[in-house]
Amino acid sequence: MSSINVKTTRHGDRLRFEVSGDLDYLNDAAVVTAALEGMHDPGVTAIDLDLSQLGFCDSTGLGALITIHSHAVDRGLPLVLCGPRVGLLRLLTLTGVDTLFTILLDAPASADVEPTA
């Protein structure tokens, strides 16, 4: 059985979610719920999803990332995917979804993240 852990931290006006485990049909809702609730925190101006410890992501997990992106756009919040592994990068590229996101190949501390897109 797959599992997921979402650790939420705040660095100034940036909200960071460190996602570890498997993002699939069994637990995509946990990531989406955490992100959507976090977007309502007062003073949040940007969202970072640290995916460096994400082991697996299926199509449902990809849908979760797209849902988070959509809600971030609706709220005017930049969303940065930090440190995605090769498998996730391949999935994002093959599906054309990579163009939706600002992607940082490393997973720097939130205070160091300066999105360029």
N, C-alpha and C positions, 0 to 999 in steps of 0.2 A: 504494500500500500504506500502510495506516495504521500509526502508531507511537505509543508511549506512553513517558513517562518518569516515574518515581516517585522523588522525592527525600525521604529520611527524615531528620528531625532530632528531637532530644529537647530539650525545654525543661522542666527540673525533672522532674516526674512525668507530663508530657503528651508524647505521641508524635504528631508531625505528619508527614503525608504530603502532599507537594505533587505533585499529579498534573497533567501536561501532555500534550497530544496528544489522541488519540481513544481512548475507552473503548468497544471493540466486540468482536465475536466473535473477532477476531484476537489480541487482547492483554488480555482481561479477567483472565486467570489471573495475569499479572504483578502487577496491583494487589492482587488477593485474596491472593496468596502473600506479598507484602511486608507487608500489613496483618496477616495471621494470624501471621506470624513475629514481627512487632513486638509483638503482644499478649502474647507470652511473655516479653518483657524484664522483668526484675525491677524492681519499683517503679513500673511504668506504671499510672497510675490513670485516664487519659482518652486518647481518640484524636481527633485533628482531621484531617479530610480537606479539604485546601485544593484546591478544584475551580475556582478562578478562572481557571486556564489550560487547562481542559479544553475542547477545541474541539467534540467530538461525543460523544454517548453514545447507543447503540442499546439495544434490549431486553436484549441479553446484558450490556451494561455496567450496566444497571439491576439485573439479576440479581446482578451482582458486588457492587454497593452493598448490596443486601439481604442477601447472604451475609455481608459484613463486619459489617453491623448485627447479624445473628443471632449471630455469634460474639462480638461485643462484649457483647451482652446476656447471653449464657451466662457470660461472665467477669466480669460486673458492671461493665463499663467504659462510661462515657458516650461516645457517638460524636457528633461535631459535624461537619456539612457546612458548610464555610466558602466563601463567595464563589461559589456556583454561578451560572452565566450564565442568561439568560432561557430559552433552549431547554431546559436541564436542569430548571429550575424548572417549566416547562410540563409536561415529561414526568413529573416527580414528582407534580404536582398532578393531571394527567389520569388517572394510574394509581392515585391515592389513597395512594401510598407516602409522600408528604410528611408524613403523620401519624406515621410511624415515627421520623423524624429530628428532631433539633434543628438548625435551619438558621439560619446567620448570613449575611445578605446580603453583608456585607463579608468580606474575608479578612484579619483582623488577625493580628498576630504571636501565636504560641501562648501566650505569657506573658500576653496580653491577653484570651484567650478565657475567658469565664465562662458556661458553659451555664446556661440558665434552666429547661430542661425535663428 
